Amino acid sequence: MKYLDEYRDPVLARRLIGEIRAAARHRWSIMEVCGGQTHTIVRQGIDELIPVRMVHGPGCPVCVTPLATVDRALAIAARPEVIFTSFGDMLRVPGSGTDLLSAKARGADVRVVYSPLDAVRLAAANPGRQVVFFAVGFETTAPANAMAVLTAAREGLANFSVLVSHVLVPPAMSAIMESASVDAFLAAGHVCAVMGWTEYEPLAARYRVPIVVTGFEPLDLLEGILMVVRQLEEGRFEVENQYARAVRREGNTFARDALRRVFRVSGQTWRGIGDIPDSGLVLAPEFAAYDAALRFGVAGLSAREHPACIAGDILRGTSTPLDCPAYGTLCTPRRPLGAPMVSAEGTCAAYHNAGRVRQEAQEVLP
Amino acid sequence: MCLGVPGRITARDGEMGTADFAGLRREVCLAYTPEAGVGDYVIVHVGFAISVLDEDEALRTLAVLRAIPGGLDEVSR
C-alpha cells in the first residue's frame, strides 16, 4: 500500500538505528504520547535496539476514560429503549462491576459502529428507540463525533444523543512535564493532523523540551527519535515536524471549525491520573439537548478503582507494566483489571502481546 | 484509537465519497477535506478523511531517509 510500505523498509530502519546510536552521547528519556506509537515501538522492539529510554505516555483514550463514565455508559445501555453504540475498543473496558460486552451478552442492545455517522443512521432507521453514541477520543476523533451531532441536528433526530468523554493532548503533556522526568516528546501525528502544532510551541519553550510531531510507521518513529536526539545533543528545544506528508502547521482548519461549533473546552478527569484543567471537551450549550448524560440522568455517578491496579503510574510514565504485581497474573488482556490492559494501544497490553514478562515470573518458567 | 489509514479516493459526491485501501473499498466522509478529489490519498480515521497526503513532502522524507549512508554490514553483502 502506497504511503505505508515505503516506511517499513528494514534496511533503512537499520541505518536509522545506526544514526541514533551514533548521535546519542547521553541516555535521554523520550516520551511517545500516543498509544498507537507505543504499540509499534514495543511490537517491533524499537526501544530495545536504541540507547534511549522510551517512556510510554497516556495517549490511549480508551485507557483514560474515567471509570465513572464507563459506569454511566453501562447504566444507559441497560435501558430497554436504548440502542447503545460505540467503537469496538470500548466494549471490554471494565467499569466498576462489568463491561459493555458482558452487558450485551446479558441482553443489552449494544452495537459496534465503524463511524459515528453509522450511529446517526441507526437513529434515523429506528425512530421508536433512543440511539446513544459513546463519543470518546482525542482531537483526532472529536471532529468525526462533532459531525455526528451536526448531522443529527440538521436532520432533526430527537432520538440521538452522545455520551461525551473527549480528552485533549497538550494539557496532559503539560501536566506530565510538571511531574515526570522526560527530556523530550514525540507528539502524536494524527492529533496534529487535526490541530496542527502551534499549541506545542509554548510548551517546548516553557519546559525547554524538544517536541517532534511523528508518524506511526517504524521509519517515522525512528526518524522522530533521531530528530529529538539531535535537538537534545545540540541543546535545542523546538517543535519539529517529522510527519510532513500528513501534518501542516495549522492542522485541518475545517475540522477545527467543527470542534469549535459543537464543543467547549472544560476540565476533565483522566482515569488513573486525575483531574487536569482544560483537558477535555463537553457539548456547547446550544447542543445540550444531545447530551446523553443529561438525557438519562446519569451525570452524578461516581466509582472506585481496583486496588491492585497501578494504571495511574503507567499512564504518567513513572512505572512500566513490569513494576506491577498484577501484570500477567491477576491482570491479562483476557481478564483486564485496568484500562491499559484492555486496548491493544494500552501500554500493559502492548507489553503482554509482545511477550514481555516480569523478572520474577521469568525465573519460575521451566 | 487514533489509527489513521491512507486510502485513495475513487469517487466523490459532495461531502461523502469512497476510498480504496489496498483493494478494500469503504465509504468516507470528505467534509473536512473539501480540496480532495478522485485520485488523491487521504488519511482516514473512523470513516472520516482528516488530512490530504502531500506527495512532495512524502518524497522529501524518503529522500532524506535514503540519503543516510549504509553501514559496513550492507557493503559486505
Boltz contact constraints between the chains, C-beta under 6 A:
constraints:
  - contact:
      token1: [A, 1]
      token2: [B, 22]
      max_distance: 6.0
  - contact:
      token1: [A, 3]
      token2: [B, 6]
      max_distance: 6.0
  - contact:
      token1: [A, 3]
      token2: [B, 41]
      max_distance: 6.0
  - contact:
      token1: [A, 3]
      token2: [B, 53]
      max_distance: 6.0
  - contact:
      token1: [A, 6]
      token2: [B, 62]
      max_distance: 6.0
  - contact:
      token1: [A, 12]
      token2: [B, 65]
      max_distance: 6.0
  - contact:
      token1: [A, 15]
      token2: [B, 68]
      max_distance: 6.0
  - contact:
      token1: [A, 18]
      token2: [B, 71]
      max_distance: 6.0
  - contact:
      token1: [A, 19]
      token2: [B, 68]
      max_distance: 6.0
  - contact:
      token1: [A, 36]
      token2: [B, 2]
      max_distance: 6.0
  - contact:
      token1: [A, 36]
      token2: [B, 3]
      max_distance: 6.0
  - contact:
      token1: [A, 61]
      token2: [B, 1]
      max_distance: 6.0
  - contact:
      token1: [A, 62]
      token2: [B, 1]
      max_distance: 6.0
  - contact:
      token1: [A, 114]
      token2: [B, 47]
      max_distance: 6.0
  - contact:
      token1: [A, 115]
      token2: [B, 46]
      max_distance: 6.0
  - contact:
      token1: [A, 115]
      token2: [B, 47]
      max_distance: 6.0
  - contact:
      token1: [A, 137]
      token2: [B, 1]
      max_distance: 6.0
  - contact:
      token1: [A, 138]
      token2: [B, 2]
      max_distance: 6.0
  - contact:
      token1: [A, 140]
      token2: [B, 2]
      max_distance: 6.0
  - contact:
      token1: [A, 140]
      token2: [B, 45]
      max_distance: 6.0
  - contact:
      token1: [A, 141]
      token2: [B, 46]
      max_distance: 6.0
  - contact:
      token1: [A, 144]
      token2: [B, 46]
      max_distance: 6.0
  - contact:
      token1: [A, 144]
      token2: [B, 48]
      max_distance: 6.0
  - contact:
      token1: [A, 190]
      token2: [B, 2]
      max_distance: 6.0
  - contact:
      token1: [A, 190]
      token2: [B, 4]
      max_distance: 6.0
  - contact:
      token1: [A, 193]
      token2: [B, 50]
      max_distance: 6.0
  - contact:
      token1: [A, 193]
      token2: [B, 51]
      max_distance: 6.0
  - contact:
      token1: [A, 194]
      token2: [B, 50]
      max_distance: 6.0
  - contact:
      token1: [A, 244]
      token2: [B, 57]
      max_distance: 6.0
  - contact:
      token1: [A, 245]
      token2: [B, 53]
      max_distance: 6.0
  - contact:
      token1: [A, 245]
      token2: [B, 54]
      max_distance: 6.0
  - contact:
      token1: [A, 245]
      token2: [B, 57]
      max_distance: 6.0
  - contact:
      token1: [A, 245]
      token2: [B, 58]
      max_distance: 6.0
  - contact:
      token1: [A, 246]
      token2: [B, 43]
      max_distance: 6.0
  - contact:
      token1: [A, 246]
      token2: [B, 51]
      max_distance: 6.0
  - contact:
      token1: [A, 246]
      token2: [B, 53]
      max_distance: 6.0
  - contact:
      token1: [A, 252]
      token2: [B, 32]
      max_distance: 6.0
  - contact:
      token1: [A, 252]
      token2: [B, 50]
      max_distance: 6.0
  - contact:
      token1: [A, 254]
      token2: [B, 32]
      max_distance: 6.0
  - contact:
      token1: [A, 255]
      token2: [B, 32]
      max_distance: 6.0
